[in-house]
Amino acid sequence: MNEETFNVSIRKFLKKVGISSQREIEQAVNKAIEEGKLEGTETLPARMTLMVGDLNIKIDFDGTIELE
């Protein structure tokens, strides 16, 4: 295994996940505010699940997203 290739690959994947996740959350929050489903002052519970095929990894990460 090439450690550098492995590390770069993981970082690229995590960057893609981070940027895409942020965009999706922002769009969903803005839409919910526009539709009156959120006021914009909430703290939202959040969960991210990481799964890696062939490694039997399934890890949940819990947190919150504060709107104000």
matplotlib code that plots the C-alpha trace (Angstrom):
import matplotlib.pyplot as plt

x = [0.0, 1.2, 0.6, 0.7, -1.8, -4.0, -3.9, -4.6, -7.5, -9.1, -8.6, -10.2, -13.2, -13.7, -13.4, -16.0, -18.3, -17.8, -18.4, -21.4, -22.9, -22.6, -24.3, -27.2, -27.8, -27.7, -30.2, -32.5, -32.4, -33.0, -35.9, -37.4, -37.2, -38.8, -41.6, -42.1, -41.1, -38.1, -37.8, -34.0, -33.2, -33.3, -30.6, -31.0, -29.8, -27.7, -26.2, -23.7, -23.1, -19.8, -19.8, -16.8, -17.5, -15.5, -14.3, -17.6, -17.2, -20.4, -19.9, -22.4, -21.4, -23.9, -23.9, -26.0, -26.3, -27.1, -28.9, -28.4]
y = [0.0, 3.5, 5.6, 8.9, 7.8, 6.3, 9.5, 11.8, 9.6, 9.8, 13.6, 14.0, 11.9, 13.8, 17.1, 16.0, 14.8, 18.0, 20.4, 18.5, 18.0, 21.7, 22.7, 20.3, 21.4, 25.1, 24.6, 22.5, 25.1, 28.0, 26.2, 25.3, 28.9, 30.1, 27.6, 28.6, 25.3, 26.8, 30.3, 30.5, 30.4, 26.6, 24.2, 21.1, 17.7, 16.1, 12.7, 11.6, 7.9, 6.7, 3.3, 1.8, -1.2, -4.3, -3.1, -3.5, 0.0, 1.8, 4.8, 7.4, 10.9, 13.0, 16.7, 19.9, 22.6, 26.0, 28.5, 31.5]
z = [0.0, -0.8, 2.3, 0.5, -2.1, 0.6, 2.7, -0.3, -1.4, 2.1, 2.3, -1.2, -0.1, 3.1, 1.4, -1.1, 1.7, 3.7, 0.8, -0.5, 2.9, 3.8, 0.5, 1.0, 4.6, 3.6, 0.8, 3.0, 5.9, 3.5, 1.9, 5.3, 6.4, 3.2, 3.6, 7.3, 8.6, 10.5, 12.1, 11.7, 15.4, 16.0, 16.9, 14.8, 15.8, 13.1, 12.4, 9.8, 9.1, 7.7, 5.9, 4.1, 1.9, 2.4, 5.9, 7.7, 9.1, 10.1, 12.5, 13.4, 14.3, 16.2, 16.6, 16.3, 13.8, 15.3, 13.1, 15.5]

ax = plt.figure().add_subplot(projection="3d")
ax.plot(x, y, z, "-o")
ax.set_aspect("equal")
plt.show()
